[in-house]
Amino acid sequence: MQGFDRSLQRKNSSMPDSKFPEYAMYLSARDTARLGLLLLRDGDWNGKQVMPKGWSSYITTLVTPHHEMNPIAFGLLTRGSWGGYGILW
C-alpha cells in the first residue's frame, strides 16, 4: 500500500447503538487496484502467498440470501431474489 495513511483510518461512530461499528478503508485508486489484483490472484503477490488461498472466494460468497434478510413475513418489499449479505464485501 503505497498511498496508505494510517491517520485517515477511523471507525464510523454515526450509529452509536451498534456494537459493530463500521470501519471504512480510505485508499487511493492505485492501492484499491492493488487490493483488487491481490483478490484476483487469490492472495498471491509477486510469487508470495500473502493471503490464504481460497480466502478471496470465501469473503465474496453469499452467506445470507436477500430473502432471509428481508422476509415477506415482516411486510417488507423485496426486489427479486438476487443479492444478499456476505463477509462485509
C-alpha positions in Angstrom: 0.0 0.0 0.0 1.9 3.0 -1.3 -0.6 5.7 -0.5 -2.0 4.3 2.7 -2.2 6.8 5.6 -3.0 5.3 9.0 -4.1 8.6 10.4 -7.1 8.7 7.9 -8.5 5.4 9.1 -11.3 5.9 11.6 -14.2 4.0 13.0 -17.6 5.4 11.9 -19.5 6.2 15.1 -22.6 7.6 13.4 -24.6 4.6 14.7 -23.8 4.8 18.5 -26.3 2.0 19.3 -24.5 -0.6 17.2 -22.0 -2.8 18.9 -20.5 -3.5 15.4 -19.4 -0.1 14.1 -18.2 0.4 10.5 -14.5 0.5 9.8 -14.1 2.1 6.4 -10.9 1.9 4.4 -9.7 5.1 2.9 -7.4 4.1 0.0 -6.0 5.7 -3.1 -7.2 4.4 -6.5 -3.8 2.8 -7.0 -3.9 1.0 -3.7 -7.5 -0.1 -4.3 -6.4 -1.5 -7.7 -3.6 -3.4 -5.9 -6.1 -4.9 -3.5 -8.3 -6.0 -6.4 -5.3 -7.7 -8.1 -4.5 -9.4 -4.8 -8.0 -10.8 -4.7 -8.0 -11.8 -8.4 -4.7 -13.6 -7.9 -6.1 -15.5 -4.9 -3.7 -14.0 -2.4 -0.5 -14.3 -4.4 1.7 -11.2 -4.7 4.8 -11.4 -6.8 5.1 -15.1 -6.2 4.5 -14.9 -2.4 1.2 -16.1 -0.9 0.3 -13.2 1.4 -3.3 -14.2 1.9 -4.6 -17.8 2.4 -5.6 -19.5 -0.9 -9.4 -19.5 -1.3 -9.9 -16.5 1.0 -10.9 -14.2 -1.8 -13.6 -16.6 -2.9 -14.8 -17.1 0.7 -15.1 -13.4 1.5 -17.1 -12.7 -1.7 -19.5 -15.6 -1.3 -23.2 -15.0 -0.4 -23.8 -16.1 3.2 -27.3 -14.7 3.9 -29.6 -14.5 0.9 -31.7 -11.4 0.4 -35.0 -13.2 1.3 -33.6 -14.2 4.7 -32.6 -10.6 5.5 -36.0 -9.2 4.4 -38.6 -11.9 4.8 -42.1 -11.2 3.4 -43.5 -12.1 6.9 -42.1 -8.8 8.2 -44.1 -6.9 5.5 -41.0 -5.6 3.7 -40.9 -5.2 0.0 -38.2 -7.2 -1.8 -36.8 -6.6 -5.2 -36.3 -10.1 -6.5 -34.3 -12.9 -5.1 -30.8 -11.6 -6.1 -28.2 -10.4 -3.7 -27.7 -10.7 0.0 -25.0 -10.4 2.6 -21.6 -11.9 2.7 -18.5 -11.3 4.8 -18.7 -7.5 4.6 -17.7 -7.4 0.9 
